[in-house]
Amino acid sequence: MSAASVSIVEVGPRDGFQPINQFIPTEQKAGLIDLLYDAGIRRMEATAFVSPRAVPQMADAPELLAYCATKPGLDVQVLVPSQRQAERALAADARHLAFVLSVSPKHNQSNVLRTPRESVEDFRAIVALLPEGTRIRLNLATSFDCPFDGPVDPVATLDIIGALAAVSAEAEFCLCDTTGRVTPDKVGDLFQRARRLFPQIRQWAFHGHDTYGLGVANALAAFNAGVAVIDSSFGGLGGCPFAPGATGNVATEDLVWTFGKMGISTGIDLSRLLEAAGSAATLPGACVGGRVRDALTAQARREETA
């Protein structure tokens, strides 16, 4: 792909905070969002509208959404797993929803207590609810691999994409490597097949985890297959409660450094981003990752003592 830029979606405030057991005060979350915004982040999955009993960390979703609305030019998407939660988000003035479902039946049952086809019908109901001007993304978890059943047949993923596209091809379709076990060849192949089969879908995205150290490589494979929207998490924060052993997303700073070295613009200031990532690494109970933060920190220390 010859694109000179890529859009990074910062998902740390949702995907990164969600698995942390100790509640992060809303003011502290807002402060971290400030750091990300100051680094140039302009699209962010800032929170999730989910059951506060199931995911206490997301109980302050309305407050965070309202805070993010004060940031000029910030595109804030919020995760919703059901029609009921989508209604809550819309009532709180959300204007960009991210609806999540899993290709794998076992994972979807664990995650949202639904079959994948039932989730497709939920998507249909949500689309019917959307006010004019509201955008929606589809996060297709386990598009490549399931923590319970292993590799997912690409045909199953393509079938679900087809069913969802029949409801609305206007959505952004994000294929997610939930476990981090997929390899770049399979990422590139699935996106190429999907884009060929569903030309009516204009916007694709990739969401990957770094469990086996392939987060950057898989993101590049998606980019080279024509995907210009990539999810990542500052400080490599993350982990999926329903995918045992899964680490956080690929670290945002790793992607920004890599794309920058390739001459591909992200619009993000790496030095400021590293400040945010450093703060993320100090959160009690956080699962952090990435390599660039440690490498550049060590380099700076050597230069100071030289």
C-alpha positions as CSV (number, residue, x, y, z in Angstrom):
1,M,0.0,0.0,0.0
2,S,1.3,3.4,-0.9
3,A,-0.7,5.5,1.5
4,A,1.3,8.2,3.2
5,S,-0.7,8.2,6.4
6,V,-2.5,5.8,8.7
7,S,-5.3,6.5,11.3
8,I,-4.5,5.2,14.8
9,V,-7.4,4.5,17.0
10,E,-6.3,4.7,20.7
11,V,-8.2,2.1,22.6
12,G,-6.3,2.1,25.9
13,P,-8.9,4.0,27.9
14,R,-11.4,1.2,27.1
15,D,-9.5,-2.0,26.2
16,G,-6.5,-1.1,28.5
17,F,-8.5,0.0,31.6
18,Q,-11.2,-2.6,31.4
19,P,-9.3,-5.6,32.9
20,I,-7.8,-3.6,35.7
21,N,-9.5,-4.7,38.9
22,Q,-8.8,-1.6,41.0
23,F,-11.1,1.2,40.0
24,I,-9.2,4.1,38.3
25,P,-10.7,7.4,39.5
26,T,-12.6,9.2,36.8
27,E,-10.4,12.3,37.2
28,Q,-7.3,10.1,36.7
29,K,-8.8,8.6,33.5
30,A,-9.6,12.1,32.3
31,G,-6.0,13.2,33.0
32,L,-4.6,10.3,30.9
33,I,-7.0,11.1,28.1
34,D,-5.6,14.7,28.3
35,L,-2.1,13.4,27.8
36,L,-3.2,11.3,24.8
37,Y,-5.1,14.2,23.3
38,D,-2.0,16.5,23.8
39,A,0.1,13.9,22.0
40,G,-2.1,14.3,18.9
41,I,-4.6,11.4,19.4
42,R,-7.7,12.4,17.5
43,R,-9.7,9.1,17.6
44,M,-10.2,7.2,20.7
45,E,-12.3,4.4,22.1
46,A,-12.7,6.1,25.4
47,T,-15.0,3.8,27.4
48,A,-17.7,1.2,27.1
49,F,-21.4,1.1,28.0
50,V,-21.6,-2.3,29.7
51,S,-23.1,-3.7,32.9
52,P,-21.4,-1.9,35.8
53,R,-21.8,-5.2,37.8
54,A,-20.0,-7.2,35.1
55,V,-17.3,-4.5,34.4
56,P,-17.1,-2.1,37.3
57,Q,-14.2,-0.2,35.7
58,M,-16.6,1.1,33.0
59,A,-19.2,2.4,35.5
60,D,-18.3,6.0,34.8
61,A,-18.9,5.8,31.0
62,P,-21.4,8.7,30.9
63,E,-19.1,11.0,32.8
64,L,-16.1,10.2,30.6
65,L,-18.1,10.5,27.4
66,A,-19.2,14.0,28.5
67,Y,-15.6,14.9,29.4
68,C,-14.3,13.8,26.0
69,A,-17.0,15.9,24.3
70,T,-15.1,19.0,25.5
71,K,-12.1,18.1,23.4
72,P,-12.2,19.9,20.0
73,G,-11.8,17.5,17.1
74,L,-11.7,14.3,19.2
75,D,-13.6,11.5,17.6
76,V,-14.9,9.4,20.5
77,Q,-16.2,5.9,20.0
78,V,-17.7,3.9,22.8
79,L,-18.1,0.1,22.9
80,V,-21.6,-1.4,23.2
81,P,-22.3,-5.1,23.3
82,S,-26.1,-5.0,23.0
83,Q,-29.1,-3.0,22.0
84,R,-29.8,-2.0,25.6
85,Q,-26.3,-0.7,26.1
86,A,-26.5,1.1,22.7
87,E,-29.6,2.8,23.9
88,R,-27.8,3.9,27.1
89,A,-24.9,5.3,25.0
90,L,-27.2,7.2,22.7
91,A,-29.0,8.6,25.6
92,A,-25.7,9.9,26.9
93,D,-25.1,11.7,23.5
94,A,-22.7,9.2,22.0
95,R,-22.2,9.8,18.3
96,H,-19.9,7.0,17.4
97,L,-20.7,3.5,18.6
98,A,-18.5,0.4,18.4
99,F,-20.7,-2.7,18.5
100,V,-18.8,-5.9,19.4
101,L,-19.6,-9.5,18.5
102,S,-17.5,-12.6,18.1
103,V,-17.3,-14.9,15.1
104,S,-16.7,-17.9,17.5
105,P,-19.9,-19.1,19.1
106,K,-18.2,-20.0,22.4
107,H,-16.5,-16.7,22.7
108,N,-19.6,-14.7,21.8
109,Q,-21.6,-16.7,24.4
110,S,-18.9,-16.0,27.1
111,N,-18.7,-12.3,26.1
112,V,-22.3,-11.2,25.4
113,L,-24.5,-14.3,26.2
114,R,-25.6,-14.5,22.5
115,T,-25.0,-16.6,19.5
116,P,-23.2,-14.8,16.7
117,R,-26.5,-14.7,14.6
118,E,-28.4,-13.3,17.6
119,S,-25.7,-10.5,17.7
120,V,-26.3,-9.8,14.0
121,E,-29.9,-9.2,14.8
122,D,-28.9,-7.0,17.7
123,F,-26.8,-5.0,15.2
124,R,-29.9,-4.7,12.9
125,A,-31.9,-3.3,15.8
126,I,-29.1,-0.8,16.7
127,V,-28.8,0.4,13.2
128,A,-32.5,1.2,13.2
129,L,-32.0,3.3,16.3
130,L,-29.2,5.5,15.1
131,P,-29.9,9.2,14.9
132,E,-28.8,10.9,11.7
133,G,-25.1,11.6,11.8
134,T,-24.3,8.8,14.3
135,R,-21.5,6.5,13.1
136,I,-21.0,2.8,13.9
137,R,-18.1,0.4,13.9
138,L,-18.3,-3.3,14.1
139,N,-15.6,-5.0,16.2
140,L,-15.5,-8.6,15.0
141,A,-13.8,-10.4,17.9
142,T,-12.1,-13.8,17.2
143,S,-12.0,-13.1,13.5
144,F,-8.8,-15.2,13.3
145,D,-8.5,-17.3,16.5
146,C,-10.7,-18.2,19.5
147,P,-9.3,-18.8,23.0
148,F,-11.6,-21.8,23.4
149,D,-11.6,-23.4,19.9
150,G,-8.3,-22.3,18.4
151,P,-8.0,-21.1,14.7
152,V,-11.2,-19.8,13.2
153,D,-12.1,-20.9,9.7
154,P,-11.9,-17.8,7.5
155,V,-15.1,-18.9,5.8
156,A,-16.9,-18.4,9.2
157,T,-15.6,-14.9,9.5
158,L,-16.5,-14.0,5.9
159,D,-20.0,-15.4,6.4
160,I,-20.6,-13.2,9.4
161,I,-19.2,-10.2,7.5
162,G,-21.7,-10.9,4.8
163,A,-24.6,-11.1,7.2
164,L,-23.6,-7.8,8.8
165,A,-22.9,-6.1,5.5
166,A,-26.4,-7.0,4.4
167,V,-27.7,-5.0,7.4
168,S,-25.4,-2.0,6.8
169,A,-22.3,-1.7,4.7
170,E,-21.9,1.9,5.9
171,A,-20.3,0.6,9.2
172,E,-16.6,0.4,9.7
173,F,-15.6,-3.3,9.8
174,C,-12.8,-4.1,12.3
175,L,-11.3,-7.6,12.2
176,C,-9.9,-8.4,15.7
177,D,-7.1,-10.8,16.6
178,T,-8.4,-11.4,20.1
179,T,-5.8,-13.9,21.2
180,G,-2.7,-12.5,19.5
181,R,-2.0,-15.9,17.9
182,V,-2.6,-15.1,14.3
183,T,0.4,-14.5,11.9
184,P,0.9,-11.8,9.3
185,D,0.2,-14.0,6.3
186,K,-3.2,-14.9,7.6
187,V,-4.0,-11.3,8.5
188,G,-3.2,-10.1,5.0
189,D,-5.0,-13.0,3.3
190,L,-8.2,-12.5,5.2
191,F,-8.4,-8.8,4.6
192,Q,-7.6,-9.3,0.9
193,R,-10.4,-11.9,0.6
194,A,-12.8,-9.7,2.5
195,R,-12.2,-6.6,0.5
196,R,-12.5,-8.5,-2.7
197,L,-15.8,-10.2,-1.7
198,F,-17.4,-7.1,-0.1
199,P,-16.5,-4.1,-2.2
200,Q,-19.5,-2.3,-0.8
201,I,-17.7,-2.0,2.5
202,R,-15.7,1.2,2.3
203,Q,-13.9,1.3,5.6
204,W,-11.9,-1.5,7.2
205,A,-9.9,-1.6,10.5
206,F,-7.6,-4.0,12.4
207,H,-7.4,-4.7,16.1
208,G,-4.6,-6.9,17.3
209,H,-3.0,-8.1,20.5
210,D,0.7,-8.6,21.1
211,T,0.6,-11.9,23.0
212,Y,3.2,-13.5,20.9
213,G,5.1,-10.4,19.9
214,L,3.4,-10.1,16.5
215,G,1.3,-7.0,17.1
216,V,3.3,-4.6,14.9
217,A,3.9,-7.2,12.2
218,N,0.2,-8.0,12.0
219,A,-0.7,-4.3,11.9
220,L,1.7,-3.9,9.0
221,A,0.2,-6.9,7.2
222,A,-3.3,-5.3,7.5
223,F,-1.9,-1.9,6.4
224,N,-0.3,-3.5,3.4
225,A,-3.6,-5.2,2.5
226,G,-5.2,-1.8,2.2
227,V,-6.4,-1.2,5.8
228,A,-5.7,2.4,6.9
229,V,-7.3,2.3,10.4
230,I,-5.3,0.5,13.1
231,D,-6.2,0.1,16.8
232,S,-3.6,0.3,19.5
233,S,-3.2,0.9,23.2
234,F,-0.8,3.3,24.9
235,G,1.8,1.5,27.0
236,G,0.5,-1.8,25.5
237,L,-2.2,-1.7,28.1
238,G,-4.9,-4.4,27.9
239,G,-5.8,-8.0,28.2
240,C,-9.1,-9.7,27.5
241,P,-11.0,-11.1,30.5
242,F,-12.5,-13.7,28.1
243,A,-9.3,-14.6,26.4
244,P,-6.9,-16.1,29.0
245,G,-3.3,-15.2,28.5
246,A,-4.0,-12.4,26.0
247,T,-1.9,-9.4,26.6
248,G,-2.8,-5.8,25.6
249,N,-3.1,-4.5,22.1
250,V,0.1,-3.6,20.2
251,A,1.5,-0.5,22.0
252,T,0.5,2.8,20.3
253,E,4.1,4.0,20.7
254,D,5.4,0.9,18.9
255,L,3.2,1.6,15.9
256,V,3.9,5.4,15.9
257,W,7.7,4.7,15.9
258,T,7.4,2.0,13.2
259,F,5.2,4.0,10.8
260,G,7.3,7.1,11.4
261,K,10.5,5.2,10.4
262,M,8.6,4.1,7.2
263,G,7.7,7.7,6.3
264,I,4.0,7.1,7.1
265,S,2.3,9.8,9.0
266,T,0.2,9.2,12.1
267,G,-0.2,12.8,13.3
268,I,1.0,11.7,16.7
269,D,3.9,13.3,18.7
270,L,6.0,10.3,19.9
271,S,7.7,12.1,22.7
272,R,4.4,13.3,24.2
273,L,2.9,9.8,23.7
274,L,5.8,8.3,25.6
275,E,4.8,10.5,28.6
276,A,1.3,9.1,28.5
277,A,2.6,5.5,28.1
278,G,4.9,6.1,31.1
279,S,1.9,7.2,33.2
280,A,-0.1,4.1,32.0
281,A,2.7,1.8,33.1
282,T,2.3,3.0,36.7
283,L,-1.4,2.1,37.0
284,P,-1.8,-0.5,39.8
285,G,-2.7,-3.8,38.3
286,A,-2.1,-2.7,34.7
287,C,-0.9,-5.3,32.2
288,V,1.6,-3.3,30.1
289,G,3.7,-4.1,27.0
290,G,5.5,-2.7,24.0
291,R,9.2,-2.3,23.3
292,V,9.7,1.3,22.1
293,R,9.1,2.9,25.4
294,D,11.7,0.9,27.2
295,A,14.2,1.2,24.3
296,L,13.9,5.0,24.0
297,T,14.0,5.4,27.8
298,A,17.2,3.4,28.0
299,Q,18.7,5.3,25.1
300,A,17.9,8.6,26.8
301,R,19.5,7.4,30.1
302,R,22.7,6.4,28.2
303,E,22.9,9.9,26.6
304,E,22.4,11.6,29.9
305,T,25.3,9.7,31.5
306,A,27.6,9.9,28.4
